[in-house]
Amino acid sequence: MRMRSPRLAALALFSALTAAQTAPAQNVAGAFDHYLLSLSWIPAYCAEDGDERRDPRCAEGRQTGWAVHGLWPQHDGGDWPEYCHTSQRDPSRRETAEEAGLFGTSGSAWHQWNKHGRCTGLSAADYYDLVQVAVDSVALPEVFEGVTRELRVDPDVVEAAFIEANPGLTHDMLVTSCPGGELVEIRLCLTRSLEPMTCDGETLRRECRLQAATLLPLR
């Protein structure tokens, strides 16, 4: 194998160091501005890929409506870090299995840690605890417990139901997601201390703009 000259090797090393120094701190653990709490409408999630994952929440008779998808660190302006390097150790299989009740499956618990939890700078255990605290802080509207047939609904009506159940929320703190015309998720913008906050314009622009979306029935 032909060896590089010392000069070329030095230039390559200098370029790598320069690139590392000038790259934005996009995926640095702990370097973020706020959170996005994402709640999935489980019937839509099941139709998309939950059935394939054999998520127990998709079983007939479970009647699972809104449930956590994830708690995601965000940058102001609509960007977000992911798959960050962290000094915290990864959770064991036993630890992710213990979170299956929160995330549906142990695989989903691992994925949320791997993609998002690392970026919080927290340990896996503390991240999972934080997700639980965030979920527990949101009252789920009882009206969705009666969805027994497919409906066409205005996303603003869905947000209004959450606002009624959670005094202090406003429409600009919530974002609905309806890819393909089905209402899939509702997302709540939170501060780092998990207080509801106004979502930035980029986050709001990126999501559902339909006047009516399909809400699949409970199973």
N, C-alpha and C positions, 0 to 999 in steps of 0.2 A: 504494500500500500504506500502510495506517495505521501510523504509528510509535508505539512504546510511549513512555510518559512516562519521564523520567529516573528517577523514584521506582520505577516498576514494574520498569524494567531493573535498578536497583540491588538490589531485592528478589529478582529472579530469580537474579542473580549470587550474592547471599548464600546463597540456598537451595542452589544448585549446589555452592558451596564447602563449606557445612556438610555436605551429603550425602557429599561426597568425603572429608571429614575423619572422619565417623562410620561410614562403611561399613567392614565387617570386611576385614582384609587377606587375603581369600579367594584371590585370583588374582594374587598378587605373586610375581614370579620370585625364587626362592631362599628364599622363606618357607614352609617345610614341615618336617615332623618326621621322616619316614622314607619308605622306598620299598616298593612292592609289585611283585615280579617276576612277571609273568603268562606262563605257558607254555601254549600251546594244543595240544590233541590234534588234529593236522592233519586226519585223516579227518573229524572233526566240523566243523571250520572249513570244509573244502572243501564239505561237504554244505550248510552254511549260506550261505556266500557266496564261498568261495575259488574254486569253479568259475567263478562269474560274473566274478570278477576275473581269471581266467586265471592264477592263481598256479601257477607251474611245479611247486610241491611237491604239487599235486593230480593230476599226471599219473600214469597207470597205470604201475606198476613202480618208482615213486620210493621207496616204502616209508618215507615220512617219518612219524614218530610225534610225539613232543613237540618243539616248536620255540617260539621266543620270540614272544610277542604284543607285550609292551611292558614298560618299566620306568617305573613311575608314582609321582611324588611324592604323599605322603599327609599329611594332618593327623591328629594324635591325635584319636580319637573317631569315626573313620570317614569324615570328609569328605576332599575332595581338591581341589587347584587345577587349573584347566585353561585353555588358551588364554591364558596369561599374556602381558602386555606385557613385552618384554625388549629390552635394548640390543644383544643379540647379533644378527648378521645371519642371515637364513634360508639354509639350504643351497642350493647350486645344483642344477640337474638332474643334473649329472655326479656331484655328491656323493651325492645320494639314490640314483642308479643304482648307485653303488659299494656301497651298503648293501642292495641287493636280496637278496644271498645270506643276510643276517642276518634280514631282515624278510619275505622272500618276493618282494616287488615294490618298485620304487622308490616307487610310490604309498603303500604301507604305511609305508615309511621316512619319507616326508614327513609322513604323518598322525600318526605317533608323535611326531615332532619338534613339529609344529604344536600338537597337543593337550596333550602331556605334557612334551616336552623343553624347551620354552620356560620352563616353570615351575621347572626345576632351577637356572636362572641360569647354566648352562654354555653354551659355544659348541656349535653343532650337532656339530662334529667330536668334541668332548670327551664330549658326550652319547652319541653312537653308540659311542665307545670304552667308555664306562661300561656301556652295555647289554651289550656283548660280554664285558666282565670279569664282569658279574653272571651271564650265561649260562654262561660257562666255569667258574664256581665251583660249579655244580650238576651232579652226576653223574646221568645219566639211567639209570633202572633197565633192565637188559638184558631183563627179562621181557617188556616191552612190544614187543620186536622180534619176538615170536612170535605176535602177535595177527593171525590170519589169518581169523577169522570173528567175527561179532557176538557180544558177550558181555554178560551182566548181572553187574555187579560192585558190591560195597559200596564207596562212596567211601573208607571207612576203610582198605580193603585197598590202594587206589591210594596213599593217603598212606603206608601202612606200607611199600610198596615203595620210595618215595622216602627214607623214614627209614632203611631198611636200606642203601640205596646211599650215603647221606650221614650218617655218624655225627655226632651232635650235633644233628640236627634232632629235633623233637618234634611231635606232632599239633597243638599249639596254635600252631605256627609256619606251618602250612599251611592253605590254604582251597581246597576243591574247588568247582567251579561246574558245575551240571547243569541249565540252563534247558531246559524241555520234556522232561526225563527223560533227556537224553543227556549223558554226561560230556564237557564241552567244554574246561575249563581246570583247571589247578592253579596256585595262587598262593602265593608265598613272601614273608613279611614280612621286610624287611631294614632295618637301620639305615642312616643316611646313609653310613656307611663300608662298606656291603654285608655286614655281619655278620647272620646269621639272628637274629631276635628274635621274642618272643611277640606274636601279633596281638592287637589290641584287641578287646573284646567286640562292638562294632558290626560290625566286619569279619567276624568269625566268624558272627554271627547272620544275616548277609545272604545267605549262600551255601547250597550244597546240603545239604538235610536228609533226602534220600531214603535208604532202606536199601539200595536197588539202583538203579543207573543203567546206561544202555546205552553200551557202549564199541564204537564202530564199528571194523571191521577196517582194517588198513593197505591201501594201494592198490599 
